[in-house]
Amino acid sequence: MIRLSRRQRANIARATLFVCALAVIGESLWAQQPPRADSARAVVDTSGPKPELQPPISPRRAFLYSLLLPGYAQSVLGRGKAGTLQVAFEAVALVMIRQSAADVREAKRNAVDSIPVSFVDANGQPLVRYERTSFPVSLVRQRRAHLEDWIAVLMANHLFAAADAYVAALLWDLPTEVSLRAGPRSTELALRVYW
């Protein structure tokens, strides 16, 4: 069981609040933008892909943009929800990297620390005796492994966002074939098939 200090719980609560606010603000800002002229034609287009309609950015550029800043190419391509989700995941990973780095520093500091265990000797004379703390070297290794895990998660988020942006740019003008709609009492999965 992992015990978190008050500071760690506060940091996690702040990160969660930041991610929720980012998701709400990002979605509302995206909804307020007027549609572009070229994207309005693509929404009306239901007969299939048209080569004359070009995506706002090329697949290669979309890949590079989202590799550097996850969610950016998704916002350019009109996929605001996917971009917001990737930015939120990025924020959580960065907060956890910061927290894990602080844990590593604390473990290193406590590994060489000592505490007073006695203030008198066997004869009752005042003598302060120090002993090393009970933090083993394995604690430093464990916390360093946690930090490396979160760095790997951050890199995976960048790669996933880049791959998602690349595919979204390639399939930008295709009509939606599968949709998911939520009704008041049920959720529907619709599949459009052309004969």
N, C-alpha and C positions, 0 to 999 in steps of 0.2 A: 504494500500500500504506500502510495506517495503522499507525504505530508507537505503541504505548501504553507509557507509563511504568509503573514498578513500582506506583506508587500507583493509577493508573488500572486496571491489571489486578486489584489487590487490591479496589478498589471494585466492579468487575464481578463478581468472585468472591463478594464479600459479598452483593451484590444477588441473584445466582443462588441462593446458599444460603438467603437470606431467602425468596425466592419458593417454592423447593422445600419449605421448612419450613412456610410458610403453606399451601401446597396440602395437605400431609400432615395438619397440625393441623386445618385447616378441614374436611376430609373426615371425619376421625375424630370431631370434635366434632359434626358434623351427624349422623353415624351413631348417636350415643349419645342423641339426643333421642327421647322416646317420641312416637308419632304422635298428632296431635290428633284429637278425635272427628269433626270435620267432614271432615278430610282422609282419615280411614279410610273414610268413606262414599263419598268420591269415588273411592278406589282400587277399591272393590268394584263400583262402578257401571260396567257394560260395555255397557249398552243404548243409550248415547248421551248427549248433553247434557241436563241437567235444570235448568230455570230456578230451582228452589227452592234449589239449591246455589250459594252466593255465594263468590267468591274472598275470601281473607283481607284483601286491600286492593283498592281500585278501580283500574282501568287508569290513570286520571289520576294517582292518588297513587303508583302503582308507577312511572310515568314520572318523576315529580318526585323520588322517593326515589333512583332509580338515576341520575338526572341529577346529583344532588348527591353521592351516594356510590355509585359503581358496585359492583354485586353485592349491595347491601342488599335491594332488592326481590326479587331472585332467591332469596335465602335465606328471605325471608318466604313466597314462593310455593312453596317446596319444591324449588327447582332449585339445590341446593348446589354441584354441579360447575360449572355455568355461572357462578355467583356467585364461586366460588373462582378460576376462570380470569380473570374480569374484574378481581378485586382483585389478582391476581398481575401482570397486564398493567399495571395502574395503578402498582404498586410499581416495576416496571421503568422505566416512563416517568418517574416522579418521580426515580429515581436517575440516569437519563440526562439529565434536565433539570439536575439539580444538577451533574453532571460537565461538561455543556456550558457552563453558566454559569461554572464554574471555568476552563474553557478560554478563554472570552471574556476573563475578567479577566487571564489570563496573557498572551494575545495583546496586549491593550491595554497591559499593563505593559512587555512586550518591544518594542512598536512605538516607544516613546520612550526606550528604554534605549540605553546605549552601553557599549562594551567597550574596554579598553586594547589597542592593536595594536602599540605600540612603546614601549620604555622609554628609548631613546637617540635622539639626532638624527643627522644625517649626519656630524657631526664626532666622534661618540662621547661627547658630553656627555649626562648624564642628563636626559631630557625625556620625560614620559609623553604619548603622543598617543592620543586617543580617536577612535573612529569609531562611527557608528550601527550597530546590529545589522542583520542581513540579513532581519529580519521585515518583509515589506511590509504596506501597509495592507490589501491584499486578504486577508491571513490573518485579520485582525479581522473583515472582512465574511463570510468563509467560516464562521468559528466562530460568528458571530452567526446566520447562516443555519441552522447545525446546531441551535442553541438554539431558533430559531423552529420548525424542523421537529418537534422533540420536543414543543414546546408544542402544535402542531397535532395530533400523535398523541394527546396526553393529552385534548384536547378531543374528538377523534373517538371515543376510548374512552368518554367520558362520554355522548356522543350515541348510540353503538351500544348501550351498556348500558341507556339509557333506552328506546330503541325495543324492545329485546329484552324488557324488563320489561313494557312496555305490551302487546305481543303475548302474552306469557305470561299476563298477567292476563286478557286477553280470551278466551284459549283454555284457561283453567285447568281446566274441568270436562270437556273433550273426552277421550275415551279415545285411547290411543296407537294409531295405525293402522300406523305403520312402526316397526320395531324392529331393532336391530343386536345380534346375540349373538355372542360369541366362544367357540368350542369349543376343545378341546385341539389340534385339527389344522386347523381352518378357522374362517372368519368367515361368519356367515349374516345375510342381510338378509331380513326377513320383512315381508310386506305383507298386512294383513287386509282382505278385501273382503266386504261384506255383499250378499247376493242378495235 
